[in-house]
Amino acid sequence: MDKLIITVTCDSTMSFPSNPFNPTPRGRDAVAAEYVQSVNAGASICHLHGPYTVDEKLRDDGTKLSDLDLPGWASLREAILAKCSPIIQYGIANGRFPQRIELMRTQRPDMMSVCFNAHDECFDYEPEHQPVELYAIHDRDELAAYCSHSREVGVQLEIEAFHFGGVWNAMRMVEKGLLQFPAWITLFLGWKGGCWTPPTPKALQYMVDHLPEGFVFNTSVMDPEHAWKVLTMAISLGGHVRVGMEDNPFLLPGQYARSNAELVDKIVRIARALGREIASPDEARHIMQGGHKLSDCSVN
């Protein structure tokens, strides 16, 4: 098996707003420091959330999107890269399409997350808090545009698949010549909403068994009870994993990690116990592109 690529997602107030160790309320420097510590602990990919706000209510077109503060994204990215050299992946896949294209073209992250199924999320993990709801269509015309723009500027897409329709859409882009292999895909399990896939070993096995050749799979689990079990299975199946306070801030059910680095350290220990070594950022770049640099991804 390839060495394990670990993605870390350090900052979110939507999923577990009661987390006392979430760095987001402490500002950009605190968030950047969490990413740097996580890279030092073994993460190769930093999944970033620059500053943004969520629409307060549904718009006339039925969407509920995120409005991005573009200079703030650049500031966070620069603060991390001043201390280490991970793969930078821009998240908030339900951000406004024109803003995300501008981020891609002007800031040139290594990767950008694109949700390949309709965005229907309900961050309802703490019953005492009003859940944040997100809605977007991500039709195939939009996906085609993301693929075209990303190839023009040499930014690799992270394909987000919350259910298997996301894989079908990705294959559609491959058939049209807009997406090429190897393709990095993250399988999302346990994320509440209308695109929910159960956070179980059987669900992960189903998705992996039906994944066409050419996809390199990563796994995200938003369920404190089952996350570590399903991530361990993903490692055993030869996939890669994502950890961090957005997905699951608990080392054990009810026990918060005091830092994102603690979550990275736990998955490192699990992987090594299973016989898989951890990829450095440079090793991850080569694994993800079949031996080619991420910047070599542009159209020939």
ROMI-499708 format. One line per 8 residues: for each residue x, y, z of C-alpha. Coordinates in steps of 0.001 Angstrom, whole numbers, plus 524288, in hexadecimal, padded with zeros to 5 digits. Layout:
% ROMI-499708
X/Y/Z; ... .
END
This chain:
% ROMI-499708
80000/80000/80000; 803F7/80E19/7FE15; 807A1/815C1/80A10; 7FBEF/81BB9/810F5; 7F823/82999/80D49; 7F1C8/830DE/8188B; 7E92B/83CBD/81647; 7E67E/8459F/821D6 .
7DB0C/84EFB/822F9; 7DD54/85758/82EF7; 7D2D4/861A1/82F8B; 7C421/86140/82FDC; 7B994/866B6/838A4; 7AE49/86094/83122; 7B034/8523B/83461; 7B360/85248/842F8 .
7B146/86034/847F6; 7B36F/85C76/85648; 7C161/857D2/853ED; 7C960/85FF5/85D9D; 7D613/85D70/85640; 7D178/861D8/848C8; 7DB90/86BE7/84433; 7D24C/8738C/83B56 .
7CD45/87D1B/845B7; 7DB5A/8807F/84948; 7DE5B/885E3/83BC1; 7E6E4/88357/82FF4; 7F3D1/8817C/8370D; 7EE0C/87737/84005; 7E835/86FDF/83486; 7F4F6/87089/82CD4 .
7FC8A/86B8E/838A6; 7F365/85FD7/83992; 7F608/85C7F/82B61; 804BE/85DB3/82D12; 8048A/85505/83932; 7FC3C/84B13/831DF; 805CC/84A9B/82684; 810D8/8487C/83022 .
808EA/83D39/835F1; 80768/83687/828AA; 7FD0B/83D43/82056; 8005A/83FE1/81215; 7F42F/8472C/80D86; 7EE7E/85321/81433; 7E003/85488/81116; 7DDEE/86308/81337 .
7D213/86B26/816A4; 7D57E/87942/81496; 7CC03/8835A/81A19; 7BDED/88207/81564; 7AFE2/8843B/8195C; 7A3FC/87BD6/81662; 7977A/8814C/81094; 78DB1/883A3/81B81 .
78243/87E3C/813B2; 77F1E/87785/806EE; 780D0/88001/7FAEF; 77695/880F6/7F040; 77DA0/8765F/7E879; 77C93/86CBA/7F3D5; 78AEF/86D3E/7F7A4; 79150/87068/8049A .
79FAE/87302/801D9; 7AC24/8782D/807E6; 7B16B/885BE/804EC; 7C056/885A3/804E2; 7C9E3/89007/80998; 7D439/88DF5/7FF17; 7DF61/895F2/8052E; 7DD6A/88E7E/811D7 .
7DFA3/881A4/80AC4; 7EC98/88683/8056F; 7F096/88B29/812ED; 7EE12/87DE9/81942; 7F50F/876A6/80E5D; 800FA/87F77/80F5F; 8019C/87E07/81E23; 8024B/86F3A/81CC2 .
80C07/86F0C/81191; 81500/87814/81922; 8173E/86CD3/822BB; 815F9/86036/81ABC; 8135A/85B1D/80CFB; 80701/852C7/80CC5; 7FD83/850DB/80192; 7F3A9/85BEC/802AC .
7E5B0/857E8/7FFCE; 7DB14/8625D/7FF95; 7CE2E/85DB2/80555; 7C08C/863A0/8071A; 7BB63/85CC0/7FB0E; 7AE51/863AC/7FC6D; 7B4CC/870F1/7FAC1; 7AFDC/879B4/7EFEB .
7B4D3/8749F/7E2E8; 7BA95/88185/7DDB1; 7C20F/883AC/7EA5B; 7C79D/875FC/7EA37; 7CC09/87756/7DC26; 7D2BA/8841B/7DFD4; 7D970/87D2E/7EB31; 7DE09/87292/7E202 .
7E333/87BEA/7D7BE; 7E953/8865B/7E06E; 7EE3E/87EB9/7EC35; 7F17B/871C2/7E58D; 7EFC8/86834/7F0D9; 7F4F6/85A8C/7EE34; 7E72C/85531/7EEE9; 7D917/859B0/7EF77 .
7CDC1/851DC/7F513; 7C20D/85071/7EC13; 7B5A8/84982/7F053; 7B195/8406A/7E53F; 7A3DB/83E40/7EA7D; 7994B/847B5/7EECD; 79D31/84E9F/7FB54; 7933A/84B7B/805E7 .
79985/84C1C/8134E; 793A3/84D92/820BF; 79DB3/84FE5/82B78; 7952A/84A41/83633; 79F19/843CB/83F1F; 79BB8/84B27/84B96; 78D03/84B28/84E48; 78DD1/8573C/856E9 .
7928E/85F8E/84B6A; 78AF4/863F0/83F73; 790D4/85C43/8341B; 7974F/862FA/8289B; 790F9/85ECC/81BCF; 797BC/85F81/80E88; 791A4/85DC2/80118; 7976C/85E5E/7F375 .
794CC/8574B/7E6B6; 7A270/85579/7E09D; 79C9F/851D0/7D372; 7A50F/84B50/7C91E; 7A73B/8580F/7C1DC; 7AD4A/85D9E/7CE3F; 7B580/85156/7D033; 7BA47/85224/7C232 .
7BE31/8604B/7C468; 7C59B/85CB8/7D0C0; 7CCCD/85207/7C95C; 7D045/85B11/7BE1F; 7D501/86644/7C6B1; 7DCD5/85D3B/7CF74; 7E40B/8571A/7C417; 7E708/8644C/7BE0C .
7EDB8/86944/7CA54; 7F379/85C68/7CF55; 7EB3B/85B0D/7DB9C; 7E77F/84D1A/7DEEC; 7D964/84A90/7E2B4; 7D583/84352/7EEE2; 7C912/83C51/7EAC3; 7BF9C/83C44/7F62C .
7B5F2/830DF/7F5C1; 7ABC9/83067/80082; 7A4F3/8253C/7F98B; 7A7D3/81D3F/7ED68; 7A157/826D1/7E431; 7AD71/82F2D/7E628; 7B593/8242F/7E04F; 7AC56/82348/7D4A4 .
7ADBC/831E4/7D242; 7BC7F/830B9/7D2F3; 7BC56/825B6/7C902; 7B3D2/82E45/7C052; 7BE61/838AB/7C094; 7C88B/82E48/7BD3B; 7C059/829D4/7B1A0; 7BFAC/837D4/7ACCD .
7CE6B/83930/7ADB1; 7CD7E/84392/7B84F; 7D2FF/83B98/7C38A; 7DEBE/832CE/7C2E1; 7E43B/827C3/7CB02; 7E967/825D6/7D515; 7DE48/82D2F/7DBBA; 7DE1C/83038/7EA48 .
7D0CA/82D7A/7F03C; 7CC3D/82EF0/7FE3B; 7C136/82625/802B7; 7B8FF/82CF4/80D17; 7B201/82440/816DC; 7A953/8286C/8221E; 7A778/83673/81D69; 79959/839A4/820AA .
78FFD/83EC1/81667; 7895D/83A31/80A0E; 7961E/83495/8048F; 79913/82C70/810CC; 7A056/81F86/80FC9; 7A0CA/81762/81C3F; 7ADD5/81778/823A2; 7AF67/808BD/82397 .
7B985/7FEFF/81EC2; 7AF58/7F926/8159B; 7ACB9/8065F/80F5D; 7BB33/80900/80D68; 7BD4A/7FB5E/807C2; 7B211/7FD7F/7FE45; 7B7B7/80A54/7F973; 7C578/804ED/7F81C .
7C0BC/7F88C/7F141; 7B97D/80096/7E707; 7C3B6/80B27/7E50D; 7C8D2/80A66/7D710; 7D750/80937/7D46E; 7DE6A/81611/7D3D4; 7D94C/81BAE/7E091; 7E201/81D45/7EC72 .
7D8CF/81D8C/7F804; 7D92A/82570/8045D; 7CF73/823DB/80F95; 7C87F/82DAE/8185A; 7BF84/8295A/82363; 7B741/832DC/82B3F; 7B28F/82A0B/83629; 7B9A5/829A9/8434C .
7B4F0/81BFB/84683; 7B96B/81563/839FC; 7C3C0/81E54/83413; 7D01B/81793/838C8; 7CAE4/80A13/83555; 7C762/80DED/82764; 7D41C/81575/82561; 7DBB7/80997/829FC .
7D4A5/80170/81FE5; 7D7D7/80B64/8154A; 7E645/80A41/818BA; 7E565/7FB64/817EB; 7DEF9/7FC53/80A80; 7EA28/80487/8053D; 7E2FB/8117D/80598; 7E6AA/81E48/80BED .
7E059/825BD/81713; 7DBF0/83303/81BA6; 7DB9A/836FE/829F3; 7D9B0/843AA/83159; 7D057/84B86/83988; 7C6E3/84DDF/82E5C; 7C45F/83F5D/82CA1; 7C5E4/83A2D/83A79 .
7CC3A/841A1/845C9; 7CBEE/835E0/84EFF; 7D72F/82CAA/85214; 7CD06/823F7/85884; 7BE4D/82622/85967; 7BCA8/831AE/8628F; 7CB42/83496/8639B; 7CF42/8406B/85BA8 .
7DCCB/840FB/855AE; 7E3DC/84CEF/85AC0; 7E9A4/84F60/84D48; 7E85D/84AA7/83F58; 7F61D/84541/8405A; 7F120/83B96/84A85; 7E752/8367E/84094; 7F1F8/83537/83650 .
7FABC/82E55/8400A; 7F019/82462/84312; 7EE09/820C0/834CD; 7FCD0/81FEB/832DA; 7FDA5/81616/83DFA; 7F24E/80E30/8386E; 7F870/80DEB/82AE8; 805AF/8098A/82FC7 .
7FF61/7FEE8/837F9; 7F941/7FA15/82B43; 80644/7FA60/8242D; 804AA/806DC/81C26; 80E86/811C2/81CAC; 80AC0/81FFE/81B63; 80CEE/827FA/80F06; 81419/834D8/80FEB .
80E57/84020/80808; 81823/83DAC/7FD0D; 81522/82F1A/7FD03; 8069A/83216/7FCFC; 80835/83ACD/7F100; 80E54/82F9E/7E96E; 80485/8255D/7EE08; 7F8F1/82DDA/7EA42 .
7FDE9/83084/7DC91; 8040D/8237E/7D953; 811C0/828E8/7DAED; 80ED1/83655/7D513; 80E62/8433B/7DC4E; 800FF/84951/7DEB3; 804E3/854B7/7D619; 806CE/84B58/7CAA5 .
7F801/8493F/7C9FE; 7F4D6/85394/7BFD6; 7F00F/850A2/7B233; 7FA8E/84BF7/7A8D6 .
END
